[in-house]
Amino acid sequence: MLSTSTAPSSLKHASLKHAINNPLAIISGNAQLLQDIIRKKECRSELAKPLQDIEEACQRIAALLEGLDAPAARAAIRWENEPGYGLALFAAHIRS
């Protein structure tokens, strides 16, 4: 059960993950669909590599989001005291 002091932070954390995961799933799913179409039509396409890059980027972002579930990462996201700190932390992970 969440304590009163961590509930707002945990809810914002879950909300942020959900807000990122939904469009990420759409991007990833559409990239996979286009890759399947290219394979089924057995055509060489200049889109194959960019679509693969998109799918790999989606996988990296998903892994980063899962990593934010670690207790140390949750503790580092201090929503109440430093607005935007969680997003800055997430952006720093993406750049690395």
Backbone as numpy.savetxt, mean C-alpha at the origin, in Angstrom:
# Nx Ny Nz CAx CAy CAz Cx Cy Cz
-8.41 -5.92 23.24 -9.25 -4.75 23.24 -8.37 -3.51 23.24
-8.79 -2.48 22.51 -8.00 -1.27 22.41 -8.18 -0.40 23.64
-7.09 0.19 24.10 -7.20 1.14 25.20 -7.72 2.45 24.64
-8.24 3.30 25.52 -8.78 4.59 25.09 -7.71 5.44 24.43
-6.48 5.38 24.92 -5.42 6.22 24.38 -4.94 5.76 23.00
-5.10 4.47 22.68 -4.62 3.99 21.39 -5.74 3.83 20.37
-6.98 3.89 20.80 -8.09 3.67 19.88 -8.11 4.65 18.72
-8.03 5.98 18.94 -8.06 6.89 17.79 -6.91 6.64 16.82
-5.72 6.40 17.34 -4.57 6.14 16.49 -4.75 4.85 15.70
-5.22 3.81 16.36 -5.42 2.52 15.69 -6.49 2.62 14.62
-7.55 3.37 14.90 -8.61 3.53 13.91 -8.11 4.31 12.70
-7.32 5.34 12.93 -6.77 6.10 11.81 -5.79 5.25 11.00
-5.02 4.43 11.69 -4.08 3.52 11.03 -4.84 2.56 10.13
-5.89 1.95 10.65 -6.69 1.00 9.88 -7.39 1.71 8.71
-7.85 2.91 8.96 -8.52 3.68 7.91 -7.55 4.02 6.78
-6.34 4.41 7.14 -5.32 4.73 6.14 -4.98 3.49 5.32
-4.77 2.35 6.00 -4.47 1.11 5.28 -5.60 0.75 4.32
-6.83 0.88 4.76 -7.98 0.56 3.93 -8.05 1.52 2.73
-7.82 2.80 2.98 -7.88 3.80 1.92 -6.80 3.57 0.86
-5.67 3.04 1.25 -4.59 2.76 0.30 -4.81 1.40 -0.37
-5.24 0.41 0.39 -5.42 -0.94 -0.16 -6.49 -1.01 -1.25
-7.57 -0.27 -1.11 -8.64 -0.34 -2.11 -8.16 0.09 -3.50
-7.64 1.29 -3.68 -7.16 1.66 -5.02 -5.97 0.81 -5.46
-5.16 0.37 -4.51 -4.03 -0.49 -4.85 -4.51 -1.80 -5.46
-5.57 -2.36 -4.91 -6.13 -3.61 -5.45 -6.68 -3.39 -6.86
-7.28 -2.24 -7.10 -7.80 -1.94 -8.43 -6.65 -1.81 -9.44
-5.63 -1.09 -9.06 -4.47 -0.91 -9.94 -3.82 -2.26 -10.25
-3.58 -3.03 -9.20 -2.93 -4.33 -9.36 -3.80 -5.27 -10.20
-5.09 -5.32 -9.91 -5.98 -6.20 -10.65 -6.05 -5.85 -12.13
-6.12 -4.57 -12.43 -6.17 -4.16 -13.84 -4.85 -4.42 -14.55
-3.74 -4.25 -13.87 -2.44 -4.56 -14.47 -2.35 -6.06 -14.78
-2.82 -6.89 -13.85 -2.80 -8.34 -14.07 -3.72 -8.72 -15.23
-4.89 -8.09 -15.30 -5.83 -8.36 -16.39 -5.20 -8.02 -17.74
-4.57 -6.87 -17.83 -3.93 -6.48 -19.09 -2.78 -7.43 -19.44
-2.02 -7.86 -18.42 -0.95 -8.83 -18.67 -1.53 -10.13 -19.22
-2.64 -10.60 -18.65 -3.30 -11.82 -19.13 -3.78 -11.67 -20.57
-4.36 -10.53 -20.90 -4.83 -10.29 -22.27 -3.66 -10.34 -23.25
-2.56 -9.72 -22.88 -1.38 -9.72 -23.75 -0.88 -11.15 -23.96
-0.83 -11.94 -22.87 -0.38 -13.34 -22.97 -1.32 -14.17 -23.83
-2.62 -14.03 -23.61 -3.61 -14.84 -24.35 -3.61 -14.52 -25.83
-3.38 -13.28 -26.16 -3.35 -12.91 -27.58 -1.99 -13.19 -28.20
-1.07 -13.66 -27.35 0.28 -14.00 -27.79 0.90 -12.91 -28.65
0.72 -11.70 -28.19 1.29 -10.59 -28.94 2.43 -9.97 -28.14
3.37 -9.46 -28.87 4.46 -8.73 -28.23 3.97 -7.31 -28.03
4.06 -6.85 -26.86 3.54 -5.52 -26.57 4.56 -4.71 -25.80
4.62 -3.44 -26.15 5.49 -2.53 -25.41 4.91 -2.23 -24.03
3.70 -2.72 -23.77 3.08 -2.52 -22.46 3.47 -3.59 -21.44
4.03 -4.68 -21.88 4.33 -5.79 -20.98 5.25 -5.35 -19.83
6.33 -4.69 -20.13 7.28 -4.27 -19.08 6.67 -3.22 -18.15
6.02 -2.17 -18.67 5.39 -1.21 -17.75 4.33 -1.85 -16.85
3.57 -2.80 -17.39 2.57 -3.48 -16.57 3.22 -4.33 -15.48
4.32 -4.96 -15.82 5.06 -5.73 -14.82 5.60 -4.79 -13.74
6.10 -3.63 -14.15 6.59 -2.64 -13.18 5.48 -2.18 -12.23
4.28 -1.97 -12.80 3.14 -1.56 -11.98 2.81 -2.63 -10.95
2.75 -3.88 -11.40 2.43 -4.98 -10.49 3.49 -5.11 -9.39
4.75 -4.98 -9.73 5.82 -5.07 -8.72 5.73 -3.91 -7.73
5.40 -2.71 -8.21 5.25 -1.56 -7.31 4.07 -1.78 -6.36
2.99 -2.34 -6.87 1.83 -2.65 -6.03 2.20 -3.65 -4.93
2.98 -4.66 -5.30 3.41 -5.65 -4.32 4.29 -5.03 -3.24
5.17 -4.10 -3.65 6.02 -3.42 -2.66 5.19 -2.58 -1.71
4.22 -1.85 -2.24 3.37 -1.02 -1.38 2.56 -1.89 -0.43
2.01 -3.00 -0.93 1.25 -3.91 -0.08 2.13 -4.46 1.05
3.38 -4.79 0.73 4.30 -5.29 1.76 4.59 -4.22 2.79
4.74 -2.98 2.35 4.97 -1.88 3.29 3.77 -1.70 4.22
2.58 -1.80 3.66 1.38 -1.67 4.49 1.30 -2.78 5.52
1.66 -3.99 5.13 1.67 -5.10 6.08 2.72 -4.86 7.16
3.86 -4.29 6.77 4.91 -3.99 7.73 4.49 -2.97 8.76
3.53 -2.11 8.40 3.05 -1.11 9.35 2.24 -1.73 10.49
1.88 -3.01 10.35 1.17 -3.69 11.43 2.10 -4.10 12.57
3.40 -4.03 12.34 4.35 -4.39 13.39 4.20 -3.40 14.55
4.33 -3.88 15.78 4.16 -3.00 16.94 5.07 -1.77 16.90
6.31 -1.93 16.47 7.23 -0.78 16.42 6.75 0.26 15.42
6.22 -0.18 14.29 5.73 0.76 13.29 4.48 1.47 13.79
3.59 0.74 14.47 2.39 1.37 15.01 2.76 2.40 16.05
3.74 2.11 16.86 4.15 3.05 17.89 4.75 4.31 17.29
5.37 4.18 16.12 6.00 5.33 15.48 4.98 6.27 14.87
3.77 5.80 14.61 2.74 6.65 14.02 1.97 7.33 15.15
2.34 8.57 15.41 1.74 9.30 16.52 0.77 10.34 15.96
-0.41 9.90 15.60 -1.38 10.76 14.92 -1.81 11.95 15.76
-2.07 11.76 17.04 -2.63 12.84 17.86 -1.63 13.98 18.04
-0.36 13.66 18.19 0.64 14.67 18.51 1.30 15.31 17.30
1.40 14.61 16.21 2.09 15.12 15.03 1.27 14.83 13.78
0.36 15.74 13.42 -0.45 15.51 12.22 0.43 15.30 10.99
0.10 14.29 10.22 0.84 14.01 9.00 2.08 13.16 9.20
2.44 12.86 10.44 3.65 12.10 10.71 3.58 10.71 10.09
2.41 10.05 10.20 2.24 8.71 9.64 2.43 8.70 8.13
1.89 9.71 7.45 2.06 9.79 6.01 3.52 10.04 5.65
4.20 10.87 6.42 5.62 11.12 6.17 6.43 9.84 6.37
6.07 9.06 7.39 6.74 7.79 7.64 6.52 6.84 6.47
5.28 6.78 5.99 4.96 5.91 4.86 5.73 6.37 3.61
5.77 7.67 3.35 6.48 8.19 2.18 7.96 7.87 2.27
8.54 7.94 3.46 9.96 7.62 3.64 10.22 6.17 3.29
9.30 5.27 3.65 9.46 3.84 3.31 9.40 3.62 1.81
8.52 4.35 1.14 8.38 4.19 -0.31 9.67 4.64 -1.02
10.27 5.71 -0.54 11.49 6.22 -1.17 12.70 5.32 -0.96
12.67 4.51 0.08 13.84 3.67 0.38 13.84 2.40 -0.42
